Amino acid sequence: MISKFNLFLLVCLFLGPNFLFSQSSPTKEPETVEIKANVESSSKNTNFSKNPTGFQKEINLESSNTRYMSLPDILNREAGVRVRQYGGLGSYSTLSLRGTNPNQSKVYWNGVPINNSLGGEINLADLPFDNLEKIEIYKSGTPAGFSGSAIGGSINLVSKTKIDKPITRVNLMGGSFKTAKATVTHMDQFSSGSYFIQALQETSDQNFAYLNNKGTVLFNTYDDTIDERRNAQFRKTGFTGNVSFEVGKTKINFLNDYIHRKQGLPGPGNRQTTSVGRVFSKLSSAVTTETNEFLLTNLTLETKTYGNFAKDDLFDPKSEFSFGTPDAFTKTNQYGFQISPTLYLLDYYQVLRTSIQTEQEFFTRYEKRANHETERKEPKKRRDTQSFTFQDEIRLFSNRLFLVPQLRFERYTDRFGKDETSIRNQLLDPTSDVFYVRQNFTNPSFGIKLIWIKKENLEFGSLANISKDFRIPSFLELFGERGSIVGNTKLRPEQSRNGDFGFYLNSKIDSNWKIQSDISYFQKRIYDMILFLPNSQFTLRPENVDQAFIRGVETNQNIIWKKGIKFNLNYTYQDAKNYSESPALNGKYLPLRSKSQGSALLAFFNEKSELGIEYQYIGANFRDRTNEYLGYLPARQFWNLYIQYSPYKNKETGNELILSFEVRNLIDKRVEDLVGYPLPGRSYYVTGSYRF
């Protein structure tokens, strides 16, 4: 709950200056406040307008088309965002928002939830990137129109759909560690719409040099050697096909994205694997509609129908990761439908939004022998979800004060088939073939936005939010994994009380200068965090024993001078501590949470070229819950340098050729992000991009 002091501060902050403004009937939709990341854009974000009081960022990826970038590279620069990588390019990477765990954040693709229920967290390397138009980051929770609750926050990956003119782009990229990537993109229009298609092929060996401490971090440094990373290679293929068109007053989007990855799993640096591999494929499809003036002139109706289908093959023929039946094959199918009507009652200073969503997810796992023949099929797991969200956006004082109460109700039903080979499961309930776990949640939230100054080229305002959120236990926590984790169907969901407030500034001093700035204070108190505790000599059991208190300050500063300078600064300070029932954990810092983290970009550009230098700082942190000295990770700094040059550009046709060269980790820092998983040292990349 928010403290009395913070409540008093919010009342003074937002109700104190109300007498300055006179109330009048609004005649049109208010302008959406947009805080961009790195480049200027005049587009209006409709998702942001549904969440006017939240702290949110839009990362326009147009400039990323001509550099060798990845999703972790982009996200790790943002304030309040932390990406943890198990190696270099293409390695397993997770996302953490505002000091929370990776499984406490939600990830969406065009508004479609893509988190799986097995473990909750998502691998960023398995997500699309090159076909994206932008990335939306929501730090104040889950916005209206998106399903699910999120303790940490959420991100939305937005695909390219609408275009202004036909474009074909060919990108050829290459670099260190035998890295190469090629993409072919074509966009065109037809009588009532447009389409976008892209084909992708990417490969890298990631055989970079690293410091191998042989597992003796402090006691013996004489045996340390510089070794080459093995079995870290990957091959990736992707295809995207999107179609958008209008039928009367209805806009329809058909979205399809396919990814296929084949990669090695290298293991920790002091005991690398040689033959462990993974083959992953994922198909995401969705049909979205938006109908204006549906039945009523002031009613808008949006729908989403979607399906996510994923297959994951693990190969461990030499039992380097596990024993017994080392190989595994998993299949995840997810289906959903969502309908979201919006009623504009502008004469009454309100916008009413509701959202109804239903979803089913099926998870199947096969244990396989070293020759990849099926040893055993685990019981099928299924999760049914229904949710209902109601939001009332109240607009007062000539659209200068926004009050946004929201209520979200969700129901989960988990089904787990009985394991016929387990005597324990037979004794628990011999008359039933399926275990059921049912849980209901009601989560309220409230947001306030106050625009202090609003002029043609200047807007200054305040934002504040409080909310209650939760994370439903995953299948792994509820039902366990044979031989290593004992399930606990009595687990309570993780819950949190979140709050934030701060200020933003959008300004155009003149036609050449643009400034975007914000600063916010955030606070999260998380209860019933799930921790895996030893249950026997060889097994673990999840229990609700952890509590956490996270608070901090984050800021974004963006300055653009159109005549040739671009500056971007992101910084986060946070204090994240564990208040567990366990004496060994109480008062300790949460693992992998740096107190300070920041990034900066300084670039000089003209019509034909751009030169930029990037800086990233990640403060010291502990890699374990007990904060042992052996798990201490010192602060590190990274520098990147890039240059882009366009030898040919036709303004009339839009045809252009862009060449770029960049150096990553300029000072060759050799560090680890997680224990035993080194990051690459200095590396080089070149790109050639031709548009016609």
ChimeraX attribute file (.defattr): number of C-alpha atoms within 10 A of each C-alpha:
attribute: neighborCount
match mode: 1-to-1
recipient: residues
	/A:1	13
	/A:2	15
	/A:3	9
	/A:4	9
	/A:5	9
	/A:6	13
	/A:7	13
	/A:8	10
	/A:9	12
	/A:10	17
	/A:11	11
	/A:12	11
	/A:13	15
	/A:14	19
	/A:15	11
	/A:16	10
	/A:17	11
	/A:18	16
	/A:19	9
	/A:20	8
	/A:21	14
	/A:22	10
	/A:23	15
	/A:24	12
	/A:25	14
	/A:26	16
	/A:27	10
	/A:28	8
	/A:29	10
	/A:30	12
	/A:31	10
	/A:32	16
	/A:33	19
	/A:34	21
	/A:35	24
	/A:36	21
	/A:37	22
	/A:38	20
	/A:39	16
	/A:40	18
	/A:41	14
	/A:42	7
	/A:43	9
	/A:44	12
	/A:45	14
	/A:46	9
	/A:47	16
	/A:48	23
	/A:49	18
	/A:50	19
	/A:51	22
	/A:52	21
	/A:53	26
	/A:54	26
	/A:55	25
	/A:56	22
	/A:57	20
	/A:58	20
	/A:59	21
	/A:60	19
	/A:61	20
	/A:62	12
	/A:63	9
	/A:64	15
	/A:65	19
	/A:66	22
	/A:67	23
	/A:68	22
	/A:69	15
	/A:70	16
	/A:71	19
	/A:72	21
	/A:73	12
	/A:74	15
	/A:75	19
	/A:76	19
	/A:77	25
	/A:78	26
	/A:79	22
	/A:80	26
	/A:81	20
	/A:82	24
	/A:83	20
	/A:84	19
	/A:85	23
	/A:86	22
	/A:87	25
	/A:88	18
	/A:89	24
	/A:90	27
	/A:91	25
	/A:92	16
	/A:93	21
	/A:94	20
	/A:95	26
	/A:96	24
	/A:97	24
	/A:98	28
	/A:99	28
	/A:100	24
	/A:101	19
	/A:102	20
	/A:103	24
	/A:104	24
	/A:105	28
	/A:106	31
	/A:107	24
	/A:108	18
	/A:109	21
	/A:110	19
	/A:111	19
	/A:112	25
	/A:113	22
	/A:114	20
	/A:115	17
	/A:116	22
	/A:117	23
	/A:118	19
	/A:119	13
	/A:120	20
	/A:121	22
	/A:122	21
	/A:123	15
	/A:124	22
	/A:125	19
	/A:126	19
	/A:127	17
	/A:128	20
	/A:129	22
	/A:130	22
	/A:131	25
	/A:132	19
	/A:133	18
	/A:134	17
	/A:135	23
	/A:136	21
	/A:137	24
	/A:138	23
	/A:139	24
	/A:140	28
	/A:141	29
	/A:142	23
	/A:143	25
	/A:144	21
	/A:145	26
	/A:146	22
	/A:147	26
	/A:148	24
	/A:149	25
	/A:150	25
	/A:151	30
	/A:152	27
	/A:153	23
	/A:154	27
	/A:155	25
	/A:156	22
	/A:157	23
	/A:158	18
	/A:159	23
	/A:160	21
	/A:161	22
	/A:162	19
	/A:163	15
	/A:164	9
	/A:165	11
	/A:166	16
	/A:167	17
	/A:168	16
	/A:169	18
	/A:170	18
	/A:171	22
	/A:172	19
	/A:173	21
	/A:174	20
	/A:175	18
	/A:176	18
	/A:177	18
	/A:178	12
	/A:179	19
	/A:180	20
	/A:181	19
	/A:182	18
	/A:183	21
	/A:184	17
	/A:185	19
	/A:186	17
	/A:187	21
	/A:188	17
	/A:189	18
	/A:190	10
	/A:191	7
	/A:192	11
	/A:193	18
	/A:194	21
	/A:195	22
	/A:196	24
	/A:197	20
	/A:198	20
	/A:199	18
	/A:200	18
	/A:201	16
	/A:202	18
	/A:203	22
	/A:204	21
	/A:205	21
	/A:206	24
	/A:207	18
	/A:208	20
	/A:209	19
	/A:210	21
	/A:211	17
	/A:212	22
	/A:213	19
	/A:214	16
	/A:215	16
	/A:216	14
	/A:217	12
	/A:218	9
	/A:219	7
	/A:220	11
	/A:221	13
	/A:222	9
	/A:223	10
	/A:224	15
	/A:225	13
	/A:226	10
	/A:227	15
	/A:228	14
	/A:229	25
	/A:230	20
	/A:231	20
	/A:232	25
	/A:233	24
	/A:234	22
	/A:235	19
	/A:236	21
	/A:237	18
	/A:238	21
	/A:239	20
	/A:240	22
	/A:241	20
	/A:242	22
	/A:243	21
	/A:244	22
	/A:245	20
	/A:246	16
	/A:247	10
	/A:248	9
	/A:249	11
	/A:250	16
	/A:251	17
	/A:252	19
	/A:253	21
	/A:254	18
	/A:255	23
	/A:256	20
	/A:257	22
	/A:258	19
	/A:259	19
	/A:260	18
	/A:261	20
	/A:262	16
	/A:263	22
	/A:264	22
	/A:265	24
	/A:266	22
	/A:267	21
	/A:268	18
	/A:269	23
	/A:270	16
	/A:271	13
	/A:272	18
	/A:273	22
	/A:274	16
	/A:275	16
	/A:276	23
	/A:277	21
	/A:278	18
	/A:279	18
	/A:280	18
	/A:281	19
	/A:282	20
	/A:283	18
	/A:284	19
	/A:285	19
	/A:286	22
	/A:287	18
	/A:288	21
	/A:289	18
	/A:290	19
	/A:291	19
	/A:292	17
	/A:293	14
	/A:294	17
	/A:295	10
	/A:296	10
	/A:297	10
	/A:298	14
	/A:299	18
	/A:300	19
	/A:301	20
	/A:302	20
	/A:303	20
	/A:304	19
	/A:305	19
	/A:306	22
	/A:307	21
	/A:308	21
	/A:309	18
	/A:310	19
	/A:311	17
	/A:312	16
	/A:313	19
	/A:314	21
	/A:315	23
	/A:316	25
	/A:317	19
	/A:318	15
	/A:319	17
	/A:320	15
	/A:321	14
	/A:322	11
	/A:323	13
	/A:324	11
	/A:325	20
	/A:326	21
	/A:327	28
	/A:328	23
	/A:329	20
	/A:330	17
	/A:331	16
	/A:332	20
	/A:333	18
	/A:334	23
	/A:335	18
	/A:336	20
	/A:337	19
	/A:338	22
	/A:339	18
	/A:340	21
	/A:341	18
	/A:342	21
	/A:343	19
	/A:344	18
	/A:345	14
	/A:346	16
	/A:347	10
	/A:348	12
	/A:349	19
	/A:350	18
	/A:351	19
	/A:352	16
	/A:353	22
	/A:354	20
	/A:355	22
	/A:356	20
	/A:357	22
	/A:358	18
	/A:359	20
	/A:360	18
	/A:361	20
	/A:362	19
	/A:363	21
	/A:364	17
	/A:365	19
	/A:366	21
	/A:367	20
	/A:368	22
	/A:369	20
	/A:370	18
	/A:371	12
	/A:372	19
	/A:373	13
	/A:374	15
	/A:375	14
	/A:376	14
	/A:377	15
	/A:378	20
	/A:379	18
	/A:380	16
	/A:381	22
	/A:382	21
	/A:383	21
	/A:384	18
	/A:385	19
	/A:386	20
	/A:387	21
	/A:388	21
	/A:389	23
	/A:390	18
	/A:391	24
	/A:392	18
	/A:393	23
	/A:394	19
	/A:395	22
	/A:396	21
	/A:397	19
	/A:398	15
	/A:399	22
	/A:400	19
	/A:401	23
	/A:402	22
	/A:403	19
	/A:404	24
	/A:405	18
	/A:406	20
	/A:407	18
	/A:408	22
	/A:409	17
	/A:410	20
	/A:411	15
	/A:412	17
	/A:413	15
	/A:414	22
	/A:415	19
	/A:416	20
	/A:417	17
	/A:418	19
	/A:419	17
	/A:420	12
	/A:421	10
	/A:422	10
	/A:423	10
	/A:424	11
	/A:425	17
	/A:426	15
	/A:427	9
	/A:428	10
	/A:429	12
	/A:430	11
	/A:431	8
	/A:432	12
	/A:433	14
	/A:434	16
	/A:435	16
	/A:436	13
	/A:437	14
	/A:438	12
	/A:439	13
	/A:440	12
	/A:441	16
	/A:442	15
	/A:443	16
	/A:444	17
	/A:445	20
	/A:446	19
	/A:447	23
	/A:448	22
	/A:449	24
	/A:450	24
	/A:451	19
	/A:452	16
	/A:453	11
	/A:454	12
	/A:455	8
	/A:456	7
	/A:457	12
	/A:458	14
	/A:459	17
	/A:460	18
	/A:461	19
	/A:462	21
	/A:463	24
	/A:464	25
	/A:465	23
	/A:466	25
	/A:467	23
	/A:468	24
	/A:469	27
	/A:470	23
	/A:471	22
	/A:472	22
	/A:473	24
	/A:474	20
	/A:475	24
	/A:476	17
	/A:477	26
	/A:478	23
	/A:479	22
	/A:480	20
	/A:481	15
	/A:482	13
	/A:483	10
	/A:484	13
	/A:485	21
	/A:486	21
	/A:487	19
	/A:488	17
	/A:489	18
	/A:490	13
	/A:491	19
	/A:492	19
	/A:493	19
	/A:494	20
	/A:495	21
	/A:496	24
	/A:497	19
	/A:498	24
	/A:499	25
	/A:500	24
	/A:501	25
	/A:502	19
	/A:503	19
	/A:504	22
	/A:505	19
	/A:506	21
	/A:507	17
	/A:508	16
	/A:509	11
	/A:510	9
	/A:511	9
	/A:512	11
	/A:513	15
	/A:514	19
	/A:515	18
	/A:516	21
	/A:517	20
	/A:518	20
	/A:519	20
	/A:520	19
	/A:521	18
	/A:522	22
	/A:523	22
	/A:524	26
	/A:525	20
	/A:526	23
	/A:527	21
	/A:528	20
	/A:529	23
	/A:530	19
	/A:531	15
	/A:532	15
	/A:533	14
	/A:534	13
	/A:535	13
	/A:536	10
	/A:537	6
	/A:538	9
	/A:539	16
	/A:540	19
	/A:541	19
	/A:542	25
	/A:543	18
	/A:544	19
	/A:545	16
	/A:546	19
	/A:547	21
	/A:548	23
	/A:549	21
	/A:550	20
	/A:551	19
	/A:552	20
	/A:553	21
	/A:554	22
	/A:555	21
	/A:556	25
	/A:557	21
	/A:558	23
	/A:559	21
	/A:560	20
	/A:561	16
	/A:562	14
	/A:563	12
	/A:564	14
	/A:565	17
	/A:566	22
	/A:567	18
	/A:568	21
	/A:569	22
	/A:570	23
	/A:571	22
	/A:572	24
	/A:573	20
	/A:574	21
	/A:575	17
	/A:576	26
	/A:577	21
	/A:578	22
	/A:579	21
	/A:580	20
	/A:581	12
	/A:582	11
	/A:583	10
	/A:584	11
	/A:585	18
	/A:586	17
	/A:587	16
	/A:588	20
	/A:589	25
	/A:590	26
	/A:591	20
	/A:592	24
	/A:593	24
	/A:594	24
	/A:595	17
	/A:596	19
	/A:597	27
	/A:598	24
	/A:599	22
	/A:600	20
	/A:601	20
	/A:602	15
	/A:603	18
	/A:604	16
	/A:605	18
	/A:606	12
	/A:607	10
	/A:608	12
	/A:609	16
	/A:610	18
	/A:611	18
	/A:612	18
	/A:613	16
	/A:614	19
	/A:615	18
	/A:616	20
	/A:617	18
	/A:618	20
	/A:619	17
	/A:620	17
	/A:621	20
	/A:622	22
	/A:623	21
	/A:624	18
	/A:625	17
	/A:626	18
	/A:627	17
	/A:628	11
	/A:629	11
	/A:630	13
	/A:631	18
	/A:632	16
	/A:633	19
	/A:634	13
	/A:635	14
	/A:636	15
	/A:637	16
	/A:638	18
	/A:639	20
	/A:640	19
	/A:641	18
	/A:642	19
	/A:643	19
	/A:644	21
	/A:645	18
	/A:646	17
	/A:647	11
	/A:648	13
	/A:649	16
	/A:650	10
	/A:651	8
	/A:652	6
	/A:653	12
	/A:654	12
	/A:655	15
	/A:656	16
	/A:657	19
	/A:658	20
	/A:659	21
	/A:660	21
	/A:661	21
	/A:662	22
	/A:663	19
	/A:664	18
	/A:665	22
	/A:666	17
	/A:667	13
	/A:668	13
	/A:669	16
	/A:670	15
	/A:671	20
	/A:672	21
	/A:673	17
	/A:674	19
	/A:675	16
	/A:676	20
	/A:677	22
	/A:678	23
	/A:679	23
	/A:680	24
	/A:681	18
	/A:682	19
	/A:683	16
	/A:684	19
	/A:685	19
	/A:686	21
	/A:687	23
	/A:688	20
	/A:689	20
	/A:690	20
	/A:691	18
	/A:692	14
